[in-house]
Amino acid sequence: MSAWGATNASSVTYLTPVVGVVFGVIFLGEHMTWSEPIGAVLVVLGIVVSQRRLKRLTSR
């Protein structure tokens, strides 16, 4: 954890619900509502912004 830092290590916790919803749809045949993909995008964008990777992505 000292090599990654607290922000990078905690991002795994935020991705768990996203992976759970995707696995539920794929393997269990659950139905997805419109709010779940939007929530997943917000979670991923929050991780990108909190890790300050947005500048790296736009500068390429």
HULIN-V91625 format. One record per backbone hydrogen bond with DSSP energy under -0.5 kcal/mol. CO is the residue of the C=O (numbers start at 0). NH is the residue of the N-H. If there is no record, write none. Layout:
BEGIN
CO_NH ; CO_NH
END
This chain:
BEGIN
0_4 ; 4_8 ; 5_9 ; 6_10 ; 7_10 ; 8_11 ; 9_12 ; 9_13 ; 10_14 ; 11_15 ; 14_18 ; 15_19 ; 16_20 ; 17_21 ; 18_22 ; 19_23 ; 20_24 ; 21_25 ; 22_26 ; 22_27 ; 23_27 ; 23_29 ; 24_28 ; 32_35 ; 32_36 ; 33_37 ; 34_38 ; 35_39 ; 36_40 ; 37_41 ; 38_42 ; 39_43 ; 40_44 ; 41_45 ; 42_46 ; 43_47 ; 44_48 ; 45_49 ; 46_50 ; 47_52 ; 47_53 ; 48_51 ; 52_56 ; 53_57 ; 54_58 ; 56_59
END
